[in-house]
Amino acid sequence: MTTTLEPQTFDCRQAFAETLIDLARADDRIVAVCNDSVGSSNLVAFREEFPDRLVNVGIAEQNMVGVGAGLANAGLVPFVCAAGPFLTGRATEQIKTDVAYSDRAVVLCAMSPGMAYGELGPTHHSIEDLAWMRAVANLDILVPADPAQTRAAVRWAAGSKRPVFMRVGRHKVPGVSDPADPFVFGRADVLSDGSDVTIFATGTPVSRALGAAGLLARQGVGARVVNVSTISPLDEATVLAAARETGFVLTVEEATTTGGLGAAIGEIVLRHHPVPLRMLGVPRVFAPTGDNDYLLETFGLTAEGIAAAVLDLRN
């Protein structure tokens, strides 16, 4: 099975906002909590339709997460929305204690993750979030790859009754998933078959991994592309099958390579079936200031960069 990329691109945040409103129309337990980020979290339409169901705590992320936990404790279904670096960087203790340890069904929505806020510099880059959140027990981590999967993931999260952390991408991406498919929690999806190498990607880089597979095919290299939309818990069976069947593994994430997707897959591969593995992402440095396209190119996260990393890995 091979997914073909279409030239048209779509907005994950718009998909998130529309789905949240649809859910809220059907279930009055759905509420939104944000940190003075109604606009950047795409909650303007939600506020207009449900003015009594949006809590804006101001620039107070720790309080925001605590309010979300309290609302969940009262039987509501809170979606706590904020820019990724501030949701995770400022409120890790509340995420750990108030949400995960207390087992509250809060959906933590990290908007514009990775280097989406490229021009605003390292303070606004959310590249450590996956590592930080992976270290928290009892917290499910979702990273949808496109708008269709974002819609499905939001619907799954609303009914999960679980502590959930979810990244919602800022920049438009091509569709890579079937809009008719439900979100299958904990499953990594093989989007492109290949027997020479496996590229595991998460979030918006998935479409670029598929682009890389197309470039590699022209050079006679068959790349399997796997969309890892659930990072915790990770689909170990699919990871190990890919390692056994292709012999080489490349991981791709718009995040630091320390503790994120690559580390998670590396832990499994090293323990059960060691093969040559390379992690592509931000190598434990502060990214420079620049637009998202510039930063993706800087760290080799373009289709061309991913293809080059595969060839280097195999050589």
N, C-alpha and C positions, 0 to 999 in steps of 0.2 A: 504494500500500500504506500502510495506517495502523495503527499499534499502538494498541490500546485498553488503557488503564490499569485494572487491577483494584484494588478497595479493599484487598485483603489485602497485607500486606508481609512481607518475608523478610529473614533475617540473612545477609549476605555472609560474615562470619567463620565462621559455622557451616558454610556451604557449603565454605569453604576447608578447615576442619579435617576434615570428613567425607571430602572428596576426597583430602586428603593421606594419611589413614589407608588409604583404598582403594588408593591407589598403593603405599603401603608394604607392604601385604599381598601385592601381586603382584610387588614388586621390592625385594629387600633392600638395594639401593644407596640407597634413599631415606632420608635422615636429616634431622633438624631441629636447628638451632642457634639459641639465643636468648640474650637478655641479662637474665636474671632476670625474664622476661616470660612464663612458662609460662601464667599465667592470662589476661593481657591479649592474648596471641597465640592463645588458645584451643587450647593444646597439651596440656591435662591428659589428655584421652583418649588422645592419641598417646603420651604418656609412660607411661601405665598399660599400654598394649599393647606398646610398644617401648621399655622402659626403657634398653636399651643403645644406642638409636639417637637419643637426644636429648642434645645437649651444651648445658648451661647454663653460660655463661662468667661469669655475674654481670654487674654493671653495668660492662661493658668492651666498648663497641661496636666500637672499632677492632680489638681482639683477636678479637671475634666474626666480623667480616668476614674477617679473615686466616685464622681457623680454617676458615671455610667454603671459602675458596679452597684451602687445603691439603687438605681432604677431597675437593674436586672434582679436585684434582691426583692424588689416590690412586684415582680412578675412581668415587667415590661421587657421589650427586646431592643436594647440600645445599640445603635451604630455610632461609635465614637470616631469622629473624623478630624484629621489634622495632617499637616505636611509631615511626611515620614521622619525627617530628622528630629522634629520637635516632639512628636508623639513618642518615639522610642527613646531619644536621648534625654529628654527631660522627665519622663514618667516611667522609667524602667522599674523602679521600686513599686509603684502603684500597679503596674501591669503584673508584676510577680505576685505581690501580696494580695491586692484587692480583687484581682481578676483570676489569675491562674491558681494560686494557692487556695483562694476562697471558692474556686470552681464556679464562677459567675458567668452566665451566658452573655458575654459582651463581645460584639464584633468590632475589633480595633482596625480602623481603615487608614492605612498609611498612604496618603495621596502624594502623587508626584515623586515616587521613590527613585533610588539610584542617583544619577546625575542630571535629572530632568530640569532642576533649577541651576543649570550649569553656569549661567552668567552671574549668579549671586554668590558663587564661590563655595569653598569647603564648608562653611557654616551651614549652608543650605543643601549640601549634598548628603543624601541618605544612603551611604554605602556600608555602614556598619550594622544596619538594622537587622539583617538576616542573622548575623553572628550573635548579636545580643539576644534576639528573640529565640534562637535555637537553644540557647543555654537555659531558658526558662522551662521548667517541667509543666506538663499539663496545658500546653498552649499549642493549638493547631496552627500551622503556618501555610497560607495559601498564596500563590503568586499566579494569577491568571495571565494567559499569554495574549489574549485579544478581547475585543468587546463581547463576542458571543460567550466566551468562557467566563468573562467578568459577570455577565448577567446570570449565568448558571451558578457561579460560585456565590454570588450574593444571595440567591434564593436558597442554596444549600445552607449557607451560614445562618440565615434567619431562622431556619428550622432545626438547626443542629443541637441547640441547647448546650453549647460548648463554648469555652473561651477560644476565640479565634483571632488571629492576626492576619490581615490581608493587605497586600500591596495593590494599589490601583494606579496604573501607568498614566502619565500625562500626555505623552506625544502619540500621535496617531500611528497605527500599525496596520499591516494587512491582516485579513482574517486567516487564521490557520486551523481553526476548529470548526466542526459542523454545528451550526446553530441549533440543530435538532437534538444534539447529544446532551444528556444531563451531565452535571458535574459529578464525577465519580471520585469521592474523597479518598485520598491515599493511593490513587492509581497514576502512574506515569504513562503517557500515551506515545506510542511509536508513530511518528508522523511520516517518516521516510525510511524505507528498508535499505539495508546496506550491510556488507559483510567485512569491510576492511577497517572500519573505525566507527566508534559511536560518539556522537556529539550530544551531550546532555545540556539542555538550556532551560532557563526559567524566566518567565515574564516576557517583556517586549523583545529581548534578544532571540526568542524562538524563531521569529520570522527571518532574522538575519542568519541564523543557523541553517534554515532551509535554503536560503540563498547561497550559503557556502556549499551546501551539499550539491546544488546545481553546478557551481563552479568546479567542484572536485570531480563530478561525473564526467565533465569534459576532458579531464586528465586521467580518466580510467580508475578513479578511486570511488568505491561505493561507501557512502557515509550513511549510517543509520542516525536519524535525528529523533531524539526523545524529548518530549515536552514534560518537564517536571513541574507540574502546577501545584502539587502538594509537597512541600519540603519537609514538613514534620506532621505525621509520620512519613517516612520515605518508603517508596516502593522497592524494597530490597530485591524481590524476585526479578523485576525487570532490569534492575541495575546489574545483578549478577549474570543474568542471561546474556546481556549485552557484552559484558566483559569476557565471558567465555566464548561467545560466538564471533566477536570482532577483534579481540586481542589488543585493542588500543582504545583509550578513553580520553576525550576532551570535555571539560566542563566550561560552560559559558554563563556568566552572570554580570549584571550591571551592579556590582557590589564588590567589597573587598574579598580577596581570595582567602583571607584568614577567617575561617569559621562559618562560611556560607555554604552554598550549594556544593562547590568543589570539595570542601572539607568533609561534608556529609557523605558524599559519594566515595571519596577517598577512604574514609573510615571503613566503609563496607567492603570495598574492593581489596584493600590491604588485608583485612581480616580473613576474607573468604577465598579470594581468587586474584592475587596480585598480577597486575598487567601495567605496562607503561601508561602513565596518566599525566595530563597537564591541565592546570587550572587557568582559565582565561578570565580576567576581571581586573580589578584595581589592586596592584601588588603592595598593599600595606603602606601606601603613601597618601598624602592629601592631593587630590586631583587639582590641577590648575583651574583658574577661572576662565570660562569660555562657554560657547553655546554647546548644546547637547551633541550635535553632529561632530563638532571639533573634538570633544572629549571621547566620544566613541571611537573616533579614528585614532586618537592618541594612544588608547589602550588596546587597540586591535580588535575592537568589538563590532566592526563592520563585517559584512559577508566576506569581503576580500581578506580581512585580517584573520577571521576564523578559519578560512580555507588555508591560509599560509601557516597558521599554527598547527593545523592537522598535518600538513606536509612536513613541517619541522619535527613534529612528534614521531612520525613514521620513519624519518630518516635518522 
